[in-house]
Amino acid sequence: MNLLYDARIDGALTHVDQAEVLRRLRAAMPDLDLLHSLEDLRPYECDGLSAYRVVPLLVALPVRLDQVQALLRVCHALRVPVVARGAGTGLSGGALPLEQGVLLVMARFNRILEVNPAGRFARVQPGVRNLAISQAAAPHGLYYAPDPSSQIACSIGGNVAENAGGVHCLKYGLTVHNLLKVEVMTIEGDCMTLGSDALDAPGFDLLALFTGSEGLLGIVTEVTVKLLPLPQVARVLLASFGTVEQAGRAVADIISAGIIPAGLEMMDNLSIRAAEDFIHAGYPVEAAAILLCELDGVESDVHEDCQRVEAVLRAAGATQVRLARDAAERARFWAGRKNAFPAVGRLSPDYYCMDGTIPRRALPGVLDAIAALSREHGLRVANVFHAGDGNMHPLILFDANQPGELARAEALGSRILELCVAVGGSITGEHGVGREKINQMCVQFNGDELTLFHAVKQAFDAHGLLNPGKNVPTLHRCAEFGAMHVHHGQLPFPDLERF
């Protein structure tokens, strides 16, 4: 296992009396639903990263904002940590509860408050599912662009917390690029509005600061998202390649040709076969890699771009290029990609989904390095990429029932993240840091940068009660990590310096 994260409040480990917290919360808000028995708490012990599990002290299930406010004020007075949770689909342990903390579940705030076609925005509560926003906007010819693979289940509040992306973020941006305003509550129970109904707001861009802060700065209570017109036409090209290196170079060639696809996704052979067996999307199972390239807009532009992209793909070495015949085949192509994670889950008892970002130019070399790391650690890796923006999702296959395999998977995952940093990338693209990547934050950032992060946290949450131990490591932790990790502060892959 990685180093245990710090669960310290004001420099000391906190002990919390469950009965006292329960009594105070019930006195402050008698109709607030609180779970406190072990059998009721157990379902909340992890998020989508099930390798880490902690049973929370209490689980709160509010349905009104005054209940949220009362809970935060009681927890602040008692110095009880609070971890916010949405749908629990996160993959970095961001909603992992604390044994001595309250888990605040916002899933019951699931109403769409307004869809405004003229203003092209929607106001929604944080528990609204990502896909539900587009479904509500569709009758007006509009949709919400960020589309994580979990969009059928993930909640918009969690998307804001993690700055979620999706297969179409290359052209349309991440969550942060598709927000107008967020209403939040501080740990003291005070209400704040970040952003505005206009396209810009005066002062510091606190909306961007808050987006992706992983529940460390406040609790999301309402979100105003931008809506976009549905494109007149969308076409998908599927290209097959004999090597993953050719596919990787084709990605850079498309972008350098001045073409910005709506989506540009890559899958290697292991993920291709898994997805085809699961979804029957029509993928070429003999290909070493495939690219899915979606182009959207007006008919004439899309037709021309399809021709240009096909020429680029063939020049890059594509053995086959297919244009989806109709909307049904386009949907099947995307269904295979969006179901790649559950499909790979059929290949192994367990898998560990990584999330890192690299410069596009480094893609071929990074794929080679991941293959070498896979052999070194004796574990298979299925690669799925948001290739257009360099966001990669290597899926490490392992069996937690076999002694030592989870530790090997974690070690391999750590090396992959450090590889991302070595080539000029980042340890996360859309899944967040959470608990999973907290050690690698020590590789990505230096002491001065981490000190600045802590100062921001202090400004919003002076006692460190919101989601402690996640996202930003302590300097002490980084010193421990550096002492035990031979690659700290160095390029762990010297042969990749050319990137």
N, C-alpha and C positions, 0 to 999 in steps of 0.2 A: 504493500500500500504506500501511497505518497505520505509525506509528513502530515500529521494531524493538524488541521487548521486551528488557528487561535480562536477561542470563544471567550475572550477576555473583555470585560467591561471596566473601564477606568483602571486598567492595568492589573486587575485581579480576577481570578476565576469567580464567577457569580454562582451562588447557591440560591435557588428560588423555592419557596414553600408553595406547592401546588394548591393546597387547601386555602391558603391566605389569598392567593391570586384569584382563585375561583370565587371566594367570598366577596372580594372587592369588586370584581367584574359584575357579579350578580346584583350587588347592591347598587352599582352605578347604572346598570341597564338590565332589568329583570327579564326582559323578553329576548335577550340575545341568546341564540343557540350556541351552547358550549359543549364540546366533547371532552371527556376526561378519563373514561375507563380505557384500559389497555386495548381491548378488542375494538373499540371505536377509533382509537388513535392509530392503530397499526396500518390502515389503508393509506395514511398520509406520510408514511415514513420515508418516501423518496419521490423524486420526480422521474423524468424519462431516463435518467442515468441511475439505473437500479443497483449498480455496484456499491453505491454508498447508501446506507440506511440508518436513520436515527428516528426514534419515536419521540414526538414532541411532548412538551409538558401539557399543553392544552391546544385544542383546535377551536377557533371561533368561526362561525358561519353567519355573518351579518347579512341583512337584507336592506338596511337603511343606512344612510350616511351618518346619522346621529349615533348609531351603534358603533360604527367605525371610529368616530371621534371620541366617544366615551372610552372605548377600549384603549386607544392610543394614549389618552390622558392618564388612565390608570396605570398602564405599563410604564409610561414615562415617570410617574410619581414613585413607582415601586422599583424602578431600574430593571425592568424585565425586558429582555430582547424580544423583538417582533420580526417574524419572517413572513413576507407576503407571498401568496400563491394564487395562481390563476387556474388554468386547466391542468397544470402538472405535466405538460408535454416537453418542457425544457430538457436539454441534453447535456448540461454542464453542472448539474447539482446546484443551480441557482436558487431553487425553492426547497433545498434540503433543510428540514427543520432543525431546531436545536433542542437538546434534551432539557435544557433549562430555559426554554423560550416558548412563546405563544405563536402558533401558526395561524395567520390571518388569511382565510380563504375568501377571495372576492368573486367566486364563480356565480353567486346568485344575483350579481348585478349584471343582468344579461339582456337589458332592453335597448333597442335602437330608439333613441329619443327624437331624432329628426333626420330626414333625408331632404336636402335642399337642392333641387335640380338647377335652379337659377344660379345659386352661388357655388354649385359643384362641391358640396361638402356634406358630411354626415356627422351628427353628434351621437355618440354611443357610450354606453357604460362599459367598464373595463372587462366584464365577463362575457361580452359578445364575441362569438366565434368570428375569426377572420373571414371565412367564406360567407357567413351570413350577411356581412356588409355588402358584398358584391351582389348577393341574391336580392337584397332589398333595393339596391340601386339599379338593377338590370331593367325594370320596367321603364326607367327614365333614360335608357341608353347609356348608362354610366357604370363604372366599376371601381373597386379599390385595388390598386396595382400590386403591392407586395403580396406574394403568394408562397409562403413556406410550404414545404411538402406536407406538413401537419395542419394545413389551413382548414381542413374539415373539422378539426377539434381545438386547435390552439386559440387562445383568447387575445383580444387586442391589447389588454393591459399587459400581458406577458410579452407581446410583440414590442410594445414600447420599452419595457424593462430591458429586453435583450437586443433591441434594435434589429429585429428580424428582417430577413431578406426574402429569398425565393428565386425561382428559376427566371423571373423576368426583371430582376433588379439591375441587370446590366444596362438596360435602356431607361427604366423607370425609377430606379433608386431603391434604397432601403426604407425602413419605416420612418427614419428621421427626415427623409426627403418628401414624405407624403403626409405630414402632420401640419395642422394649423395651430392647434391649441390643446393643452392638457391641463386638467384640473387635478391638483394633488393635495394631500394632507401631510403635514410634517409630523414628526414623532410627538410633538406637543399638542397635536390635534388642531393646529391652525390650517386654514385653507389658503391655497395659493393658485393663481392662474399664470401659466407659463405660455408665452405666445399670445396670439390674438386672432380675431376673425379675419383680419386683414392679412396680406401676404408677408408683412414684416411687422416687427414690434420694436419700440425703442429700448435702449439699454443693452446689457449683456444678453447674449443668446442663451438664456437659461433653458429654453426648450430643447436645444441641441445638447446641452450639458446633461439634462435629466434623462434624455432618451439613451438607453444603453447603460444606465447607472445601476441596473440589476437590483433595485429595491433598497439601495443603500442611502438614498437621499429623501425618499418620501413614498407615499402610497398613491397610486393612480386611482382617481375616482370618476373621471370622465375624459373622453378623448374626442377631439374634432379632427376628422381625417379629410384629406382632399380626395375628390372623386374625378376620374378621368373619363372622357368619352370612349365607348367601346370602339375599337378600330373597325374601319369599314371591311377590311379583309385581313386575314392572317394565313400564312402558308408555312409549312414546316418541311425542311429538307433533312433527310437522314443519310449520312455519309459513313461508309465503312472503310476501315484502314487496316493494313497488314501489320502495322506496328503502332504502339502507343506514342512513340516519338513523332511519327508522321502526323498523327491526330493533334498532338500538342503544338506542333509548328503550324498546322492549319489554322488553329485558333488565332495565333498572332498575325498570320497572313490576312485573315478576314478583317481584323481591326485595322491593320496597317493600310488596307485597301480603302479605308474611309467609310466602312459599312458598320453600323451599330445595330446588331440584331436585337429583337425584343428578348430573346433568350438564346444562349449558346452553351449547351451542356455536353459533357463528355462522360462516357462509361467505358471501363475496360472489360475484358472478356469474362472475368468471373462475375461481374455485376450484370453484364448482358445476359449470360445464361440464366442467372437467378431470376432476373426480371421476366425473361421470355417464358420460363417454366411457370411462373406465377401469374402473369398477366396475359400472355400470348399476344404481345404487341406487334409481332411481325419483325422482330429484330434479327439480324444476321448472326447466328450463334457462332459461326466460324471466325468472325472478325476479331482482331486483337483489340480494337477500340472502335467506338462509333461517336459521331458528333450529331447532336440534334440542334438545328439552327432554325429559329422562328423569325420570320420577317413580317411586320405588320404595317398598316397604313392605308393609303388609297391604292386602288387596283393597279394603276399604271406604274407607280413607284415600286410596289411589291413585286410585280412581274419582272421589272428590270433588275431589281436587287437579287431576285432568285437566280437569274441568269448569271449575274456577276459572281455571286457566291458559289454557284456550281462550278464555274470556271476556276475560281481560286481553290476549291476543294480538290478538283481533279489535278490541278498543277501541283498541289501539295502531296499527291500520291494516293488519293482516294480510289479504291477499287470499285466502288459502286456509289452512286448518288441517286436517291429516290425522293421524289416530291410527293407528299401525302395527297392522295387522289381526292379526298373530300374531308368534310369536318369530322366524320366518324374515324377515319384513319389518323387524322391529326390528333384526335383525342386519345386514340390507342397509343400513339407514339409517346405522348406526354404521360399517359397512365403508367407506362413501363418505367419511365424515369422517376415519377413521383412516388411510385411504390417500390423503388429500389431498396430502401431500408428494410421494410418488412420482408421483401423477397429474399434478401441476403440472410435474414434471420432463419430461413428454412435450411440453410447450408451448414449451420453450426449451432450448438446449444446456446452459445452466447456470442455477441459481437460488441465491439467498442467503437462507437462512431466518433471520429475525430473531426475537427473543424479548424482549418488554418487558411491563411491567404498568402499567395505568392505573386510576384510580378509575372505577367504572362510569358515574358521571354525565358523565364526559368523553368517553365512547365516540363519540357523534355528531360532536362537534367534531374529535376526533382522526382519525376516518375522513375528514372533509373535508380536514384538513391533510395526511394521507398522500396523498390524491388530488392535491393541489396539488404536493407534493414529487415525486410520480411524474412529473407533467408537466414540472416544472422540470428534472429530471435525465434526461428522455427515456427512462425505463425503466418497463415495466409492473410492477404490484404486485398479487399475488393475496393477499387477506386471509382468514386463518383464525384464529378466536378461541376460547379458553376464556372465552367472554364473561361467564359468571356471576361469575368471580373476576377479570376484567379482564386476563387474560393473553392477549396477542395475538401472532400469528405471521405478520407480513407476509412474503410470499415475493417477493423481488425477482428478476425474470427478466432475464438478460443472456447474452451470448455472450463467453466469455473469449478466444476466438480473434480477436475484434474489438478492435483497439488502443484502450485507454482505457476499455473497458466495465467491467472488473473494478474499476478505480479509481472509476468513477461509481457502481457498485453499493455499494461500501464507503462512499462519501461519502453516498449516500442512506440507507444503513443507520445511519450515525452520526447523521444529522439525525433519523431516526425515534426513536432511543434518547434523544436530547436532548429531543425532543418529549415523550416519556414523563415525563422528569424535570420538564419545564416545567409539566405539568398535575398534578404531585404524585404521580407514579408512580415506577417503578423501571426500571433498565436490564435487568433479568432477572426472569423468573418461575419458570423451571424448567430452563433450559439451562445456567445458570452463566455465569461471566465468562470464564474461561479466558484465552486470548490475544485472542480476538475483541473483547471489550468493555473491555479494560484501559484504553484512553484515556478511555472514558466514565465510568470510575470516578472520574476527576478532576473530572467534572461533578457526579456524584452526591454525593461526599463532600468535606469540607474537609480541610485539612492536619492538624488535631488528630485527626480521626476516623481518617485514614489512619495517623497515628503510633500510635494505639491498636491498629489492626490489626497493624501490624508488631511491636508489643510482644507480642501474642498469639502470632504466628508465632515470635518469638524464644524464647518460653517452651517451645515444643514442639520447635523445630529451630534451635538457636543459630547454626549455620553456614549456614543457608538452603539446604540440599541437596535438600529435597523439592519437586519441581515448581517450581523457581525461574522467575521471570518471568511467572507466571500470577496471575490473580485480584486481587492487590493491587499497584498501581503504586508505584514509589518517588516520593518528593516531588520529586526532580530531574526525573523523567519528567513529572510533572504541571506543573512549571514550564515545561518545554519545550513541552508540549502547550498550556498557556495562552497562551504567547507567540505561537503560530502559529494559534490558533483564536479567531476574533472573538467566538464565542458563549460562551466560558468565563466562568463567573460571572454570566451574564445569562440572562434569559428569551429564548430564541431565537425565540419565537413570541408577540410582545406581544399579538396579537389573541386569544390563548387565556387571557389573565389572568383572564377571568371564571370559568374552571373552578377 
